[in-house]
């Protein structure tokens, strides 16, 4: 078997649409290293206090909640492709605004705009992947999506490490450029939603007529208790994840380590995800067993982070929690897309994706408060304890998320 066949083995047979989305998102990911630096920029470049930085980042997180809901509504009403382009263009405008700001208030307004556009892309892209893949292929499709982000993350981390030696505002310029590049690729290379539906129907065989009253039925996603339970679990996971993104740069800054170390850690984390995709047979595990293992590895990385005092030890911590992410990220998406009926997939994924908006609101406050009151060790040990609790609770989740 050739090297290429070995590398792409789990993903052979996925549709062209999935590959285009993956490539476009990878292009965007190369520049999407600004969020971990946003707190540092507000503190260093604009003179915000630690408490002010936490509040501003919390406002950013709150803004992503309507952003995600808007993305789901637009995905189901205007179409996936147009919604993706609109979301990425909005992010580019906000990033350039941050880069050109000269006062804290201007940066705050730009940060709010960034939050309002930040999540519009995700529901349509995740829904489109589910639209063109069978349920059995979705773990592989979302796995490819994560692997591409990880591969791009290597370049992102190295680029961040290089640019961060100078003016951090250039990070936002680079991110704006990649957002616009990603939007252009989607607009020019991706087929229209109507054409995608035709291609899927042709591949699946003769269409089964749907009664008009069923087509017009409004699906209330908020009445699906399994989705709400999955949202609760996903929110706790996302909060831990965002605490790493926001808390790690502030921890390094507090311990006097170079800010360029953040980019190095991001690159090592991405390399770990790519290598582990090939070495570990994660696809052979069911969702709940995979999630349990992921939380144990995540907790181990957080414990190491709690005792770390040098960049080398932080790298070890990053390897451990990145292995945990491998078991966690794709499984939550697989579960959420599996709950959704076809006509409401964008809205289901948007509601589930609120976990990230809520987490991005909560995490800045918990990070800054715990850093001030308990220090880095208290922050990371608390997060590790929550991860262990989620690992233990997976059998309970299995029972309650089972099909009715």
Helices and strands as residue ranges (DSSP letters): H 3-8, G 9-11, H 16-31, H 35-44, H 50-77, H 80-100, H 104-118, H 120-131, H 135-163, H 169-189, H 193-204, H 212-215, G 221-223, H 225-254, H 260-279, G 282-284, H 287-307, H 311-339, G 342-344, H 345-373, H 375-392, H 394-400
